[in-house]
Amino acid sequence: MIDLLRQPRTEGYPTDFLLARLRGKRQHLAEMTGSVTRASVADNWEQLQADYRWLFESMLPPLRQRYAPCFLYYEVRSLLMLLRAFIGLDRPQIERLCQNSLLRQELLKQVRQGETIEEALAVLDGWLGMLLPPGVRLVDLYTLNGNRAVEETLTDGLLRHIAAGRHNPEITAFFIEQFDFRNLLTAARYLRWELGEIPLLAGGGDVSRQLIAAAARSDSKRLQQVITQYVDDASDIALLESVWLARCSRRLEMAGRDPLGGSQILDYLWRRYQGFRQAGLNFWSGESIGAWEGAI
């Protein structure tokens, strides 16, 4: 998985020193009140990219290897924003998003050489085949079903790929939460717009198991009951996202209090991402995050 990420030339700092640096940076994150507008979403994401790149380059190689799935999880979101820039033919934004990306330079170089979204997707088909179902090509998905299908396929494929690997307990717990998060949002969207069979991911925790069991019986009432454990109105998708983001934040904050534990790294990555995403939710004032951020 780390093969998809660029490998810094620096060796990084001793882990104890790096964790001490992170503790200092985490103290300042609470002061970072997000204010995202339509015009500044890319700028805010570029700042987040730069911060993630600093952390990745500051790690010793074995630590980079261990946390590669977490960095790749966020980098796929950079890739989705890059594809949106291709759709809008926004070359300056394409260049900006590539500048601080942690993805391999060969991959980014080939993507940037494309003139259209179809050419960019054809390149990604060659690089990201391990994330796709057998016989599925991103360029075909885009032609038939649009960019939303591409975003969902890449996100779901990455989660499945990560779940198939072996990770430290704190990383496993983090991705179980992401599975549950994804399945909750998917179930809520499909119920709200009555879209039919719900494409839930296997591999999550108890929340996912409850949703999958209810979906197998086409039990919409039970699906709503699972969702309303977290929000009163199952159709309020933005509130559901906010509540789950806060839930993840509390758990990671507690785990990150161990001064010697690697959960500090997960907590820091999540805090930076959560601040960006929550600011977007606040800006859209109750609209589904799909309106501005798609599957990411």
Secondary structure, 3 states (H helix, E strand, C coil): CHHHECCCCCCCCCHHHHHHHHHHHHHHHCCCCCCCCHHHHHHHHHHHHHHHHHHHHHCCHHHHHHHHHHHHHHHHHHHHHHHHHHHCCCHHHHHHHHHCCCECHHHHHHHHCCCCHHHHHHHHHHHCHHHCCCCCCHHHHHHHHCHHHHHHHHHHHHHHHHHCCCCCHHHHHHHHHHHHHHHHHHHHHHHHHCCCCCCCCCCCCHHHHHHHHHHHCCCHHHHHHHHCCCCCCCCCHHHHHHHHHHHHHHHHHHHCCCCCCCHHHHHHHHHHHHHHHHHHHHHHCCCCCHHHHCCC
